[in-house]
């Protein structure tokens, strides 16, 4: 894969981050606000708790199953066009969600949203690390993930609009907003400029192939370990995000609006601060320690586990709020650094594909966890017990993360910037012998 050089103004890499922050916000707002309007939806479309859990689960399953292929499209073709197309299509689907009148129609729109949204995250993160190399990589990805946190924190707007108007009103409005923003992105979003091939070279650059990408990724022990701890983290994240509004509402006798505010507004505000902090600390630590981008999220997970355990064990609302916020703050250190970690262990040609496979595993097991949560609730199992199990799962994930150790012998001393921390711009086991990440 050819090294990319930038011919655009120096602020353009940060403009890319800013533009994609808004897309990330819409991405998660459109998918998550349904969890805060449960009562309003059930009033118009009767369903069991298991069926309501299935609405999010089917989104995750479809989203996850298509993520590897979606990531491959971003590696093989133009990342910017993949991003714009994804936003446009899922916004149309969001608008159609407002027209659903039966459980089956609602389930279909959630599946279609999973298809369209699958193309966004791998392409967006890959585009960001294409523009941000070395000392700004974790912070840049952290800022983008911050846009996602803002979208999640605004999820309570769905519950509020559902109570003040109708549950379908919010889907219609945000669908139209997304269509308009896709048009704007088409005018300004571009991939990095790739320098022309050396005219003395007669061999064409080999095309990126899906099967070869998967074979390369799964040949790396560190990638398989990353896949495992990321999947376990997906169980925890989706279980908490999907059922936290219900937990607050039932355990502390709150209204749907107030429960949604605590479960999204407070929670994801802490996530926003955490993802920015995690990116900043990892960038700083990586200047002196090659494993800085690994150690920062490891410490975050170790702190987050007891936070969620205490939050789900107390009967005091302020303690629960604070501890869930601690969990949200430190858990997102990993979100800021997952793509930078992937850049340390995967060929740069397959970054988006690699992240797509990570999404596949996290979403499949996360969807299973959400659906199982609904089934357990139908069997009168308390949400507190589910969250306490999630805390233990998080500790296992942290232990696996700590074992990732990129091999020094895979690192070439020749990097464009000339020091070890910028070796993240080339790929290990690539034809040139460079190290990814």
Kinemage of the C-alpha trace (Angstrom):
@kinemage 1
@onewidth
@group {chain A} dominant
@subgroup {mainchain}
@vectorlist {calphas} color= white
{ca unk a 1} P 0.000 0.000 0.000
{ca unk a 2} L 1.379 3.380 -0.953
{ca unk a 3} L 2.135 5.962 1.720
{ca unk a 4} L -0.348 8.793 1.528
{ca unk a 5} L 0.720 12.422 1.472
{ca unk a 6} L -1.511 15.398 2.097
{ca unk a 7} L -1.759 18.215 -0.421
{ca unk a 8} L -4.630 19.940 1.361
{ca unk a 9} L -4.401 22.791 3.901
{ca unk a 10} L -2.851 21.874 7.254
{ca unk a 11} L -6.197 22.245 9.070
{ca unk a 12} L -7.964 19.782 6.767
{ca unk a 13} L -7.141 16.642 8.839
{ca unk a 14} L -8.854 18.275 11.832
{ca unk a 15} L -11.723 19.456 9.618
{ca unk a 16} L -12.206 15.803 8.650
{ca unk a 17} L -12.483 14.910 12.339
{ca unk a 18} L -15.003 17.684 12.932
{ca unk a 19} L -17.172 16.725 9.968
{ca unk a 20} L -17.188 13.068 10.955
{ca unk a 21} L -18.020 13.941 14.572
{ca unk a 22} L -21.396 15.157 13.363
{ca unk a 23} L -21.929 11.980 11.323
{ca unk a 24} L -20.978 9.851 14.322
{ca unk a 25} L -23.448 11.808 16.434
{ca unk a 26} L -26.278 11.136 13.970
{ca unk a 27} L -25.189 7.504 13.629
{ca unk a 28} L -25.690 6.723 17.298
{ca unk a 29} L -28.608 9.082 17.890
{ca unk a 30} L -30.616 7.413 15.136
{ca unk a 31} L -29.876 3.917 16.405
{ca unk a 32} L -30.085 4.488 20.180
{ca unk a 33} L -33.027 6.817 20.789
{ca unk a 34} L -35.427 3.894 20.446
{ca unk a 35} L -34.214 2.609 23.843
{ca unk a 36} L -35.452 5.779 25.589
{ca unk a 37} L -38.976 5.688 24.141
{ca unk a 38} L -39.862 2.113 25.098
{ca unk a 39} L -43.098 2.939 26.916
{ca unk a 40} L -44.380 5.164 24.111
{ca unk a 41} L -43.671 2.536 21.451
{ca unk a 42} L -45.280 -0.244 23.500
{ca unk a 43} L -48.412 1.886 23.911
{ca unk a 44} L -48.894 1.920 20.117
{ca unk a 45} L -47.201 -1.337 19.099
{ca unk a 46} L -47.687 -4.001 21.818
{ca unk a 47} L -44.775 -6.432 22.261
{ca unk a 48} L -43.010 -8.443 24.952
{ca unk a 49} L -39.725 -7.411 26.578
{ca unk a 50} L -37.974 -10.081 24.518
{ca unk a 51} L -39.421 -8.601 21.319
{ca unk a 52} L -38.386 -5.094 22.342
{ca unk a 53} L -34.871 -6.396 23.016
{ca unk a 54} L -34.964 -8.031 19.587
{ca unk a 55} L -35.407 -4.616 17.945
{ca unk a 56} L -31.913 -3.662 19.051
{ca unk a 57} L -30.528 -7.169 18.696
{ca unk a 58} L -31.544 -7.542 15.040
{ca unk a 59} L -29.927 -4.202 14.295
{ca unk a 60} L -26.719 -5.392 15.925
{ca unk a 61} L -26.741 -8.776 14.197
{ca unk a 62} L -27.242 -7.306 10.718
{ca unk a 63} L -24.826 -4.452 11.461
{ca unk a 64} L -22.204 -6.872 12.741
{ca unk a 65} L -22.567 -9.470 9.982
{ca unk a 66} L -22.019 -6.853 7.290
{ca unk a 67} L -19.255 -4.931 9.076
{ca unk a 68} L -16.300 -6.972 7.672
{ca unk a 69} L -17.557 -6.553 4.112
{ca unk a 70} L -18.295 -2.882 4.777
{ca unk a 71} L -14.753 -2.419 6.093
{ca unk a 72} L -13.365 -4.155 3.017
{ca unk a 73} L -15.281 -1.729 0.774
{ca unk a 74} L -13.578 1.145 2.602
{ca unk a 75} L -10.144 -0.503 2.135
{ca unk a 76} L -10.778 -1.377 -1.501
{ca unk a 77} L -12.549 1.779 -2.691
{ca unk a 78} L -12.935 5.450 -1.768
{ca unk a 79} L -13.529 5.837 1.980
{ca unk a 80} L -15.270 9.209 1.671
{ca unk a 81} L -17.852 7.915 -0.780
{ca unk a 82} L -18.583 4.928 1.438
{ca unk a 83} L -19.184 7.296 4.371
{ca unk a 84} L -21.475 9.620 2.397
{ca unk a 85} L -23.492 6.758 0.928
{ca unk a 86} L -23.911 5.141 4.324
{ca unk a 87} L -25.200 8.360 5.921
{ca unk a 88} L -27.642 9.034 3.102
{ca unk a 89} L -29.165 5.550 3.116
{ca unk a 90} L -29.514 5.162 6.901
{ca unk a 91} L -31.115 8.614 7.101
{ca unk a 92} L -33.732 7.536 4.567
{ca unk a 93} L -34.335 4.385 6.630
{ca unk a 94} L -34.664 6.515 9.795
{ca unk a 95} L -37.351 8.570 8.081
{ca unk a 96} L -39.196 5.382 7.062
{ca unk a 97} L -39.023 4.101 10.661
{ca unk a 98} L -41.464 6.859 11.591
{ca unk a 99} L -44.009 5.227 9.252
{ca unk a 100} L -43.893 1.782 10.917
{ca unk a 101} L -47.209 0.672 12.441
{ca unk a 102} L -46.521 -2.972 13.374
{ca unk a 103} L -43.779 -4.859 15.184
{ca unk a 104} L -42.777 -6.573 11.930
{ca unk a 105} L -42.414 -3.243 10.097
{ca unk a 106} L -40.378 -1.798 12.963
{ca unk a 107} L -38.169 -4.888 12.975
{ca unk a 108} L -37.609 -4.546 9.215
{ca unk a 109} L -36.529 -0.905 9.490
{ca unk a 110} L -34.091 -1.799 12.269
{ca unk a 111} L -32.564 -4.482 10.056
{ca unk a 112} L -32.277 -2.039 7.130
{ca unk a 113} L -30.653 0.511 9.429
{ca unk a 114} L -28.107 -2.133 10.428
{ca unk a 115} L -27.230 -2.676 6.763
{ca unk a 116} L -26.744 1.016 6.018
{ca unk a 117} L -24.942 2.004 9.226
{ca unk a 118} L -22.475 -0.900 8.978
{ca unk a 119} L -20.498 0.938 6.310
{ca unk a 120} L -19.782 4.019 8.420
{ca unk a 121} L -17.561 3.304 11.444
{ca unk a 122} L -14.782 1.242 9.757
{ca unk a 123} L -14.523 3.744 6.897
{ca unk a 124} L -14.591 6.790 9.192
{ca unk a 125} L -11.926 5.541 11.597
{ca unk a 126} L -9.714 4.377 8.738
{ca unk a 127} L -10.027 7.790 7.073
{ca unk a 128} L -9.106 9.542 10.319
{ca unk a 129} L -5.949 7.466 10.884
{ca unk a 130} L -5.028 8.029 7.225
{ca unk a 131} L -4.928 11.752 7.973
{ca unk a 132} L -3.609 11.574 11.568
{ca unk a 133} L -0.344 9.710 11.874
{ca unk a 134} L 1.704 9.365 15.046
{ca unk a 135} L 1.341 11.906 17.833
{ca unk a 136} L -2.293 12.945 17.149
{ca unk a 137} L -3.794 9.557 16.270
{ca unk a 138} L -5.483 8.583 19.545
{ca unk a 139} L -6.786 12.087 20.242
{ca unk a 140} L -8.183 12.387 16.702
{ca unk a 141} L -10.009 9.061 16.970
{ca unk a 142} L -11.059 10.007 20.502
{ca unk a 143} L -12.607 13.254 19.305
{ca unk a 144} L -14.542 11.371 16.645
{ca unk a 145} L -15.724 8.867 19.224
{ca unk a 146} L -16.726 11.905 21.274
{ca unk a 147} L -19.162 12.786 18.510
{ca unk a 148} L -20.639 9.330 18.961
{ca unk a 149} L -20.931 9.932 22.714
{ca unk a 150} L -22.794 13.178 22.032
{ca unk a 151} L -25.220 11.251 19.857
{ca unk a 152} L -25.744 8.754 22.649
{ca unk a 153} L -26.134 11.489 25.268
{ca unk a 154} L -28.840 13.108 23.130
{ca unk a 155} L -30.759 9.845 23.104
{ca unk a 156} L -33.025 11.172 25.859
{ca unk a 157} L -34.408 13.586 23.248
{ca unk a 158} L -36.175 10.570 21.760
{ca unk a 159} L -37.955 9.838 25.045
{ca unk a 160} L -38.829 13.507 25.502
{ca unk a 161} L -40.224 13.895 21.973
{ca unk a 162} L -42.122 10.615 22.369
{ca unk a 163} L -43.868 11.950 25.476
{ca unk a 164} L -44.421 15.509 24.222
{ca unk a 165} L -45.412 14.530 20.657
{ca unk a 166} L -45.218 10.968 19.278
{ca unk a 167} L -42.423 8.399 19.122
{ca unk a 168} L -42.373 8.601 15.317
{ca unk a 169} L -41.802 12.379 15.248
{ca unk a 170} L -38.140 12.141 16.241
{ca unk a 171} L -37.357 9.529 13.594
{ca unk a 172} L -38.848 11.711 10.878
{ca unk a 173} L -36.959 14.844 11.918
{ca unk a 174} L -33.536 13.255 12.321
{ca unk a 175} L -33.941 11.304 9.098
{ca unk a 176} L -34.331 14.543 7.151
{ca unk a 177} L -31.392 16.152 8.968
{ca unk a 178} L -29.162 13.229 7.958
{ca unk a 179} L -30.133 13.481 4.285
{ca unk a 180} L -29.232 17.181 4.259
{ca unk a 181} L -25.875 16.588 5.933
{ca unk a 182} L -25.011 13.845 3.426
{ca unk a 183} L -25.389 16.410 0.647
{ca unk a 184} L -23.016 18.764 2.498
{ca unk a 185} L -20.406 16.033 2.961
{ca unk a 186} L -20.503 15.222 -0.739
{ca unk a 187} L -19.176 18.726 -1.372
{ca unk a 188} L -16.272 18.789 1.119
{ca unk a 189} L -15.236 15.268 2.218
{ca unk a 190} L -12.250 13.779 0.366
{ca unk a 191} L -9.730 10.964 0.818
{ca unk a 192} L -6.016 11.823 1.258
{ca unk a 193} L -4.136 12.446 -1.974
{ca unk a 194} L -2.135 9.422 -3.085
{ca unk a 195} L 1.139 10.245 -4.873
{ca unk a 196} L 1.539 8.939 -8.395
{ca unk a 197} L 3.307 5.621 -8.833
{ca unk a 198} L 7.009 5.623 -9.619
{ca unk a 199} L 7.215 5.777 -13.395
{ca unk a 200} L 10.209 3.383 -13.334
{ca unk a 201} L 8.049 0.635 -11.811
{ca unk a 202} L 6.271 -1.609 -14.308
{ca unk a 203} L 4.417 -3.816 -11.816
{ca unk a 204} L 0.852 -2.723 -10.963
{ca unk a 205} L -0.081 -2.452 -7.300
{ca unk a 206} L -1.995 -5.621 -6.302
{ca unk a 207} L -5.702 -5.137 -5.601
{ca unk a 208} L -6.916 -5.628 -2.042
{ca unk a 209} L -8.921 -8.859 -1.771
{ca unk a 210} L -11.360 -9.768 0.973
{ca unk a 211} L -10.152 -13.341 1.537
{ca unk a 212} L -6.517 -12.254 1.633
{ca unk a 213} L -7.360 -9.547 4.166
{ca unk a 214} L -9.088 -12.056 6.449
{ca unk a 215} L -6.262 -14.572 6.092
{ca unk a 216} L -3.681 -11.953 7.021
{ca unk a 217} L -5.653 -10.665 9.994
{ca unk a 218} L -6.339 -14.075 11.508
{ca unk a 219} L -2.720 -15.152 11.074
{ca unk a 220} L -1.786 -12.664 13.811
{ca unk a 221} L -2.120 -13.812 17.430
{ca unk a 222} L -2.492 -10.250 18.721
{ca unk a 223} L -5.419 -9.648 16.383
{ca unk a 224} L -7.210 -12.791 17.576
{ca unk a 225} L -6.707 -11.673 21.189
{ca unk a 226} L -8.030 -8.215 20.300
{ca unk a 227} L -11.045 -9.831 18.681
{ca unk a 228} L -11.756 -11.761 21.887
{ca unk a 229} L -11.535 -8.888 24.382
{ca unk a 230} L -13.418 -6.541 22.048
{ca unk a 231} L -16.220 -9.105 21.780
{ca unk a 232} L -16.467 -9.467 25.553
{ca unk a 233} L -16.558 -5.693 25.807
{ca unk a 234} L -19.424 -5.650 23.320
{ca unk a 235} L -21.520 -7.808 25.642
{ca unk a 236} L -21.041 -5.337 28.483
{ca unk a 237} L -21.464 -2.147 26.469
{ca unk a 238} L -24.666 -3.114 24.702
{ca unk a 239} L -26.211 -4.695 27.782
{ca unk a 240} L -25.665 -1.488 29.763
{ca unk a 241} L -26.662 0.926 26.990
{ca unk a 242} L -29.712 -1.089 25.979
{ca unk a 243} L -31.161 -1.675 29.447
{ca unk a 244} L -29.881 1.203 31.596
{ca unk a 245} L -32.926 3.458 30.960
{ca unk a 246} L -35.197 0.608 32.053
{ca unk a 247} L -32.977 -0.089 35.086
{ca unk a 248} L -33.211 3.523 36.300
{ca unk a 249} L -36.947 3.678 35.660
{ca unk a 250} L -37.801 0.478 37.518
{ca unk a 251} L -35.260 0.446 40.374
{ca unk a 252} L -35.658 4.100 41.344
{ca unk a 253} L -39.284 4.728 40.264
{ca unk a 254} L -38.406 7.454 37.762
{ca unk a 255} L -40.401 8.767 34.826
{ca unk a 256} L -39.385 7.728 31.315
{ca unk a 257} L -37.935 11.189 30.599
{ca unk a 258} L -35.874 11.409 33.817
{ca unk a 259} L -34.648 7.824 33.486
{ca unk a 260} L -33.646 8.520 29.895
{ca unk a 261} L -31.791 11.659 30.980
{ca unk a 262} L -29.755 9.801 33.622
{ca unk a 263} L -29.095 6.852 31.295
{ca unk a 264} L -28.021 8.954 28.311
{ca unk a 265} L -27.411 12.606 29.215
{ca unk a 266} L -25.291 12.049 32.343
{ca unk a 267} L -23.874 8.714 31.248
{ca unk a 268} L -22.717 9.722 27.786
{ca unk a 269} L -21.454 13.113 28.958
{ca unk a 270} L -19.032 11.153 31.148
{ca unk a 271} L -18.250 8.966 28.135
{ca unk a 272} L -17.456 12.068 26.081
{ca unk a 273} L -14.976 13.368 28.650
{ca unk a 274} L -13.521 9.881 29.013
{ca unk a 275} L -12.915 9.264 25.332
{ca unk a 276} L -11.120 12.602 24.972
{ca unk a 277} L -9.076 11.965 28.111
{ca unk a 278} L -8.197 8.452 26.969
{ca unk a 279} L -7.013 9.700 23.593
{ca unk a 280} L -4.943 12.504 25.091
{ca unk a 281} L -3.282 10.287 27.716
{ca unk a 282} L -2.493 7.549 25.198
{ca unk a 283} L -0.861 10.007 22.800
{ca unk a 284} L 1.274 11.394 25.625
{ca unk a 285} L 2.243 8.002 27.074
{ca unk a 286} L 3.070 6.544 23.649
{ca unk a 287} L 5.875 9.106 23.342
{ca unk a 288} L 7.862 7.229 25.982
{ca unk a 289} L 6.250 3.768 25.985
{ca unk a 290} L 5.357 1.859 22.787
{ca unk a 291} L 2.515 0.155 24.719
{ca unk a 292} L 1.004 3.428 25.918
{ca unk a 293} L -2.037 3.046 23.668
{ca unk a 294} L -2.610 -0.400 25.227
{ca unk a 295} L -1.948 0.440 28.879
{ca unk a 296} L -4.277 3.448 29.044
{ca unk a 297} L -7.426 1.476 28.092
{ca unk a 298} L -6.281 -1.449 30.269
{ca unk a 299} L -6.243 0.817 33.332
{ca unk a 300} L -9.611 2.232 32.267
{ca unk a 301} L -11.252 -1.205 32.173
{ca unk a 302} L -9.813 -2.159 35.562
{ca unk a 303} L -11.435 0.943 37.071
{ca unk a 304} L -14.703 0.591 35.132
{ca unk a 305} L -15.487 -2.943 36.367
{ca unk a 306} L -15.969 -2.111 40.076
{ca unk a 307} L -17.789 1.067 39.022
{ca unk a 308} L -20.559 -0.854 37.278
{ca unk a 309} L -20.649 -3.481 40.046
{ca unk a 310} L -21.227 -0.884 42.783
{ca unk a 311} L -23.725 1.044 40.636
{ca unk a 312} L -25.860 -2.060 40.158
{ca unk a 313} L -25.662 -3.058 43.841
{ca unk a 314} L -26.721 0.162 45.554
{ca unk a 315} L -30.214 1.407 46.375
{ca unk a 316} L -29.034 5.037 46.596
{ca unk a 317} L -29.720 6.873 43.329
{ca unk a 318} L -26.832 9.428 43.539
{ca unk a 319} L -24.320 6.616 44.152
{ca unk a 320} L -25.676 4.669 41.191
{ca unk a 321} L -25.453 7.731 38.955
{ca unk a 322} L -21.874 8.533 39.992
{ca unk a 323} L -20.648 4.933 39.656
{ca unk a 324} L -22.268 4.462 36.250
{ca unk a 325} L -20.568 7.718 35.214
{ca unk a 326} L -17.202 6.376 36.454
{ca unk a 327} L -17.790 3.270 34.364
{ca unk a 328} L -18.718 5.397 31.356
{ca unk a 329} L -15.679 7.671 31.816
{ca unk a 330} L -13.005 4.962 32.036
{ca unk a 331} L -14.586 2.342 29.752
{ca unk a 332} L -14.270 4.698 26.777
{ca unk a 333} L -10.473 4.870 27.060
{ca unk a 334} L -10.644 1.729 24.925
{ca unk a 335} L -12.921 3.318 22.326
{ca unk a 336} L -10.395 6.114 21.747
{ca unk a 337} L -7.559 3.646 21.263
{ca unk a 338} L -9.033 0.597 19.535
{ca unk a 339} L -8.199 1.736 16.001
{ca unk a 340} L -4.720 2.940 17.077
{ca unk a 341} L -4.194 -0.474 18.715
{ca unk a 342} L -5.330 -2.124 15.493
{ca unk a 343} L -2.785 -0.013 13.656
{ca unk a 344} L -0.100 -1.588 15.871
{ca unk a 345} L -1.053 -5.173 15.031
{ca unk a 346} L -2.558 -5.182 11.514
{ca unk a 347} L -1.377 -4.438 7.990
{ca unk a 348} L -2.330 -0.877 7.087
{ca unk a 349} L -4.002 -2.143 3.900
{ca unk a 350} L -6.593 -3.995 5.991
{ca unk a 351} L -7.370 -1.548 8.809
{ca unk a 352} L -10.996 -0.931 7.888
{ca unk a 353} L -11.567 -4.639 7.221
{ca unk a 354} L -9.961 -5.488 10.553
{ca unk a 355} L -12.176 -3.029 12.386
{ca unk a 356} L -15.188 -4.390 10.535
{ca unk a 357} L -14.433 -7.893 11.837
{ca unk a 358} L -14.101 -6.456 15.354
{ca unk a 359} L -17.536 -4.879 14.904
{ca unk a 360} L -18.932 -8.194 13.731
{ca unk a 361} L -17.892 -10.052 16.866
{ca unk a 362} L -18.859 -7.243 19.269
{ca unk a 363} L -22.274 -6.755 17.702
{ca unk a 364} L -23.179 -10.423 17.430
{ca unk a 365} L -22.356 -11.176 21.067
{ca unk a 366} L -23.794 -7.810 22.125
{ca unk a 367} L -27.047 -8.574 20.325
{ca unk a 368} L -27.188 -11.986 21.960
{ca unk a 369} L -26.628 -10.306 25.335
{ca unk a 370} L -29.439 -7.810 24.744
{ca unk a 371} L -31.892 -10.460 23.644
{ca unk a 372} L -30.856 -12.747 26.498
{ca unk a 373} L -31.395 -9.797 28.851
{ca unk a 374} L -34.977 -9.519 27.625
{ca unk a 375} L -35.525 -13.238 28.047
{ca unk a 376} L -34.071 -13.168 31.567
{ca unk a 377} L -36.345 -10.240 32.440
{ca unk a 378} L -39.315 -12.224 31.190
{ca unk a 379} L -38.104 -14.931 33.602
{ca unk a 380} L -38.050 -12.352 36.452
{ca unk a 381} L -34.238 -12.090 36.661
{ca unk a 382} L -33.234 -8.692 38.051
{ca unk a 383} L -31.180 -6.304 35.897
{ca unk a 384} L -28.801 -5.794 38.838
{ca unk a 385} L -27.600 -9.382 38.505
{ca unk a 386} L -27.007 -8.938 34.794
{ca unk a 387} L -24.917 -5.803 35.359
{ca unk a 388} L -22.874 -7.521 38.069
{ca unk a 389} L -22.074 -10.335 35.636
{ca unk a 390} L -21.044 -7.668 33.119
{ca unk a 391} L -18.509 -6.292 35.632
{ca unk a 392} L -16.784 -9.676 35.852
{ca unk a 393} L -16.764 -9.965 32.073
{ca unk a 394} L -15.041 -6.601 31.860
{ca unk a 395} L -12.175 -7.753 34.097
{ca unk a 396} L -11.590 -10.719 31.806
{ca unk a 397} L -11.512 -8.339 28.846
{ca unk a 398} L -8.915 -6.172 30.609
{ca unk a 399} L -6.674 -9.180 31.275
{ca unk a 400} L -6.740 -10.138 27.597
{ca unk a 401} L -5.975 -6.576 26.517
{ca unk a 402} L -2.882 -6.518 28.730
{ca unk a 403} L -1.420 -9.544 26.910
{ca unk a 404} L -1.180 -7.681 23.589
{ca unk a 405} L 2.498 -6.965 22.991
{ca unk a 406} L 3.531 -5.894 19.485
{ca unk a 407} L 6.837 -7.609 18.654
{ca unk a 408} L 9.849 -5.276 18.475
{ca unk a 409} L 11.421 -7.399 15.727
{ca unk a 410} L 8.483 -6.577 13.457
{ca unk a 411} L 9.225 -2.849 13.700
{ca unk a 412} L 11.437 -1.346 11.057
{ca unk a 413} L 13.667 1.531 12.280
{ca unk a 414} L 12.903 3.472 9.127
{ca unk a 415} L 9.743 5.492 9.570
{ca unk a 416} L 8.821 8.688 7.715
{ca unk a 417} L 9.090 10.773 10.889
{ca unk a 418} L 12.213 9.039 12.189
{ca unk a 419} L 11.254 7.877 15.697
{ca unk a 420} L 9.628 4.733 17.120
{ca unk a 421} L 6.269 6.237 17.985
{ca unk a 422} L 5.537 7.043 14.347
{ca unk a 423} L 6.102 3.501 13.181
{ca unk a 424} L 2.333 3.303 13.376
{ca unk a 425} L 2.196 4.573 9.806
{ca unk a 426} L 3.516 1.391 8.215
{ca unk a 427} L 2.443 -2.232 8.457
{ca unk a 428} L 3.997 -5.403 9.867
{ca unk a 429} L 4.250 -8.373 7.544
{ca unk a 430} L 3.588 -6.083 4.599
{ca unk a 431} L 5.616 -6.508 1.391
{ca unk a 432} L 7.928 -3.679 2.499
{ca unk a 433} L 8.445 -5.180 5.937
{ca unk a 434} L 6.953 -2.300 7.899
{ca unk a 435} L 4.866 -2.501 11.069
{ca unk a 436} L 1.172 -1.546 11.072
{ca unk a 437} L -0.068 0.931 13.554
